[in-house]
Amino acid sequence: RIVYIDTERRFSTERLLEIMRTRYPEVYGDAAAAEAFLHRVIVLAPNSQEDLVEQLHGLEDGMRKCNAALLVLDSVAYLARRDFSGGGRLTLRQRQDSLVTMGKILKKAADRCNAVVLVTNQVITRLAGDGTAGVGTEFDPQRSFEAALGNSWHHCVSTRLRLEAGANGRHRMTVDKSPVAPKLRVTYSVGADGLRFSGDVVAPQT
């Protein structure tokens, strides 16, 4: 089974079915098979950062009971940033503590349940020359970007993949951090069948 935590309320059953039917038409072209696949996806939709952390506390037992092999948290930044900024309920210290707690829970669930945990984050875009650090982009040399949530979440991540959107469907994925892989970059596109890699794997220029 798959556990999908949808903090931004953007999960689309129609899009998931499109990907599965296009990529594996011999399996999911049948309506009954497609319906059976959807029943294997458990979607959670927390309303706040506190609600998210509470759901995560019961995650390990839940994943064991349903034999989940994949957990997707999309995205880790949305509720933390929303509840912290603009007069939100969380102080900076509370947000940092919450992120560290989430990181520990997710790593524990991955290890004990032998599952893949995929977490999406947001990015902060900055104009070049504003005196702040960021990851440069070849698609727009006047801008740079960095992962949201700062050092609190930075140190919780084991492997970081940076996705960079470009013109004409020319996108790039870079391995920014990994305990087992070197820093590499690959071109990809997104279509009806989901994400497709294209071109050679190269070492990004520094």
N, C-alpha and C positions, 0 to 999 in steps of 0.2 A: 504493500500500500504506500501511498504518498500523503504526507501531511503538508498542507500549504497554508501558511499564515499570511493573510492578506490585510496588511495594515492600511493600504491605500484604497481598498475597495475597487481594484482593477482586474481581479481575476475574471477571465472570460471562458466559460464552458465552450462557447462556439469556436473560439480561437484554438483551444486545446484539441477539440475534435477535428478541426481543419488540419492541424499539424499531423495528428495521428493518421488520419485517413489519407493524406497526401504522401506521407513518408512510408506508411505501411498499409497500402491499399488492400493487399492480399489478406491482411489480418483484420483491420478495422473498417473495411468497406461494408461489412455486414453490420446491420443496425443493432442486432443483439450483442455482438462483440463490443461495439462502441459503447453501448449502454453499460455493459459489465465493467468496462475500463473506467468509466466515470464513477461508478460506485466504489472504486478503489482509491479515489481521491477524496481526502478529508480536508475541508476548507474551514479554517478558523478566522474570525474577524474581530480582533480585540478593539475596544472603543477608546482605550487610553494606554499610556505607558505602564501604569500600574496594573491594568487589566492584562496586558501582554506578559508582564513578568509573572503574574499569578498563573496564567495559562502555562507558561514555560515550566513552572515548578512541578506540574503534574505531567510533564511531557514524557519523561522517560518511561513511566509505567504505561502511559497510553500507547507509546510507540511499541512497547513490548507486546501489549495485548493485541494490537492490530497488525503486528509483524511489519512495521513500516521500514522501508529500505531507503527512503529519501524524505528529507525535511527541507522545505523552502520557506524562508522568511523574507517577505517582500513588502516593505523594506524595513531595515533596522532603524533607519534615520527618521522616518516620517513622524511617528508619534513622539519620539524623543525631542525632535526639533519643535514640533507643534506645541507640546506641553511645556516646553522650556521658554520659548520666545513669545513675545507679544502678550505678556502678562499671564503666561501659563502657570500651571500649578507647581512645576518642579523648579528647584534651585539648581545651580550648576553642580553643586556637590551631590545632590540627590540624583541628578542625571548621570554623573560619572559613576556613582555607586551602582545605579541601575544597570548601566552598560556592562560593567565588570561582572555583575551577577549573571546577566544574560549570557555573556561569553563563557563563563564557567559551566552554566547549565547546558549550553549547546555542545560544548566539547565533551562533557560527560555523557550526554545522550549519544553522540556520535561514537564514542569509544565503547560504551556498554551495550549499545544496540547494534553495533557494527553497521551503522547507517551513514549515508552521505548527507552532510548539512550544507546547504547552499544559501548564503545570505546576500541580498543585494543592499547596496548603500547608495546614497546620493553624493553629488559632487558640488563643490563650491567653485564657481568660475571667477577668475580675477583678471583684470587688465594688466598687460605687461608694463613693468616699470612702477607698480604701485608699492614696491618695497616688501611684498609678501612672497612667501615661498609657494611654489606650485609645480605641477607637472606640465611641461610644455606640450603643445600639440602642433604637429606639422600641418594640420588642416587649417589652423588659424594662428599664425605666429604672434598675433597681438594679444592672445589670451593664454592663460594657463589655468589648470584646475587641480584641485586636491580633494581627497576623500573627506566627507563630512564627519563630524563627531570627534575630531581631534585625536589626541594621544590615548584617551581612555579606550576607544574602540580599536585604534591602530594596533595596540599590543595584544588585543584579543584574537586577532586574525592569524591563522596559520598560513593560508595561501590567498594571495590577492590577485585577481584578474581585473585589469582595467579595460573597459570597453569604450572605444572612441568612435563616434559617428562621423561619417564623411559624406561628401556629395556623390550623387549618382550610385547610391547603394554600396559605396566603397567604404567599409568599416574596418576597424582594427581591434584586435584583442592582444593585450600585452601581459605577460606574466611579470608582475611587479615584485612579488614576494612568494617564495616557496621553499620549504625545507628540502625538497628533492629535485626541483627543476631549475635550470639556469634561466636568466632573463631572456625571454623570447617574444617575438611578435608575429602574428599571423593575420592575414586578411580574411574577412568573412562577409557574408551577405545574409539578409533575412527575407524569406519568401513564404509561400503558402505552407511549405514543409518545415518551417522553422529556421534555425540557424544552420548555415552551410559554410564550411571553411573552403577557401580558394587560395591558390598561390603557394609559394614556398614559405617555410618557417625561417625567419631571419632573426639575428640579434639586433635589437633597436639601437640606433645611434645615440650616443651620449653627448 
